[in-house]
Amino acid sequence: MITEHADPGALVLLANFVSPLAADLAEETTLRRWSEQAPRKLWLMRPDDVLITPVPVSDTFRRYTCLRLGIPEASLTVLTVPDTPHLPMAQAVTAHGLLEPLRTLVRERPEARLLPIALDEAAVRLAADLGIGVAPYEAGGPRPDVVRLVADLNTKTGFRTLAGRLGMRLPEGRECTSADLDRVTAELLTGTKRVVVKPDRSAGGHGMRFVTRGDPRPPLPAGTGERWVVERYVEHTRAVSAQGHAAPGRARVLYDGEMRMSGGSFAGYLCPPCDLPGGARAELADWTLALGRHLAAEGYRGPYSLDAVCAADGTLYALECNVRRTATSTVHALVTRLAGTDRAAPVWAMGTMRAEAAMPFDAAVERLIAAGLDVRPGTDRGVILYVDRPTDDGEWRYVALAPDHGGVDALEIRLAAAFGGHPA
């Protein structure tokens, strides 16, 4: 099992959802919404770790997490660094005058290392300012060319270039600037009924649009950048993703699953996938390993993912890669940690749900307990609320785990009944 704590020493977990790797820093509303999920990083923590988060962690969520992980609340340190407009999260630490308090925490943890969500330049500079390494890199940390590689592969254009070299099957597509977007879209629509218009740099499907031949062209979303990719829309039955891990001289596929999508945006995940054609699943694994071997050879260390769609005839098409920790990374880690390593890995599904009415976090937990859905360490069945109480969107984020797919389906039905809600 790949673990964040493979080496000795505490981790300083940087929840840098606000990163130029994910989206243009001018998109403050979107980045702030993503940042609201930062408390989920508590599930990665061990005693003596430090979490740097852009949003506060409630006492109730902290108690809930620590009780289920079996660790003392007082053994964890949480430092809140509010989002700062147009600044990466790592740079905001200095802007808020919190570099010295963080240095004090690091001095108390001699072997501490920084574990960022996204390996951007600001995160590497923060580690250097603190005088600590970047996990899971060897001494000296990631080279500048590795940081540039990560930035490039987190764009649609960078991925398409590499994927073609690695022999992955891609939808027909074109790259262009905002000035040429209408023309390129119209040209592609002469040969296909529908296209997907994607900002070159975006995460989770943000800013993506579907355009059908004959429809009026929708206006460009504000703040989505100057570069675009326009692709032929692939009629598909499944959207899938595999998570890999790159290490010196090798790569591994850690898990794969089916993405739950809503309007082209990521809305959940089922691991492992159910009834995915065997050939498509094997090809997804092969492509993921090829990508990982390339990353490892270039000096990258750590997690990455490959997203694809599977057509009705079983043909797989690669869409993008994410060279960073993804929406599923923490959930997979917490499921593995809760279930333990002495049994078969459980099936799990993550999703969002709207309850019948707003409620505090502890009331939501009481509903889980009353419905017999609560999860404790060493179990492989139940539901975890893996993010703190919803804010504006009212969506509870959960993960359901069970020994099989049917068990997960049953848990999600019982969860909806317990909350009087429905999938978001």
Order of alpha helices (4+ residues) and beta strands (2+ residues): beta-alpha-beta-alpha-beta-alpha-alpha-beta-alpha-beta-alpha-alpha-beta-alpha-beta-beta-beta-beta-beta-beta-alpha-beta-beta-alpha-beta-alpha-beta-beta-alpha-beta
